[in-house]
Amino acid sequence: MGVLEKIIFMKKHFIISWEIYPFDVMVSIGERHEEIVKNIEKSSYKLDDEEKEKLWMNGNGRTIMLRGGQTIIRLDTKDFATLSHEVFHAVFFLMDKIKIQLTSESEEAFAYAIQFLTNKIIEKWKK
């Protein structure tokens, strides 16, 4: 049984700081659209209509970057493959924001960011 299969699946959300970049990642697990919108807006960030629309999830996961640079990862599964997929999107959005293109010269930076974010999510998911 893998790490994520050992984790009890329940509704929750948490914030992860990129630490060296001034942006956060909110991870929402099993929350309905209305719940995630409410939780984001509790932080005093006002979602516009386009951002609310982008947050709709029609699969097992969804990742978007808000206009302020914050990233939202939504998961409706405890499947490691979906987590990996969404973490890649989050890293891609961050790197695009800081103007780093995915090339053979930058691939290690992408790989470290994927490793960092995946570890942080699993750490918080277990709590």
KEFILO-680159 format. One record per residue (C-alpha): x, y, z. Coordinates in steps of 0.1 Angstrom, whole numbers, plus 5000, padded with zeros to 4 digits. Last residue first. Example, Ala and Ser with C-alpha at 12.3 -4.5 7.8 and 13.67 -1.06 7.14 Angstrom:
# KEFILO-680159
513749895071512349555078
END
This chain:
# KEFILO-680159
498151555098498951315069497851565043500351825057503351605051502051475018501551825005504951945017506751645002504951694968505852074969509552014975509851724950508051924923510252224930513352014929512351864895511552204881514952344892516552034877514852084844516252434840519152374817517352104797514552354792511352434810511052814809511853024840510053364840509153394877505453354868506153074843508152894870505252914894502652804869504852504859505252414895501552414901500852224869503451954879501851934914498451864897499851564878501651424908498551454929496551274902499150994900499250964938495450894940493751024971490951164950488851484947491851714945491952094941495252274938495052654941498052864933498653214945500153464920497753744926495853684894495053334907496953034894494952724887495152354894492352104890491951734901489851424898487751544869485251824862486552074886485252434887488052664899488352834865484852974868485553124902488753284887486853424858484153564881486653754903487953604936488353844965491253754987490353845023491553495035487953405041487553445003489653134996487652935021484353045007485452964971486652624982483452545000481252654971483152434947482852124969485752014990487351674987490951804992491852164988495552254986496352624987499752714973501453034985503453294967506353524977509053274965511753124987509252965012506952814985504452845013501852575017498252645027495752385039492452235029490351945042487651705033488551355042490551065028492450865054496050845044497450495040496550505003498650814999501850655012501450344990500050005000
END
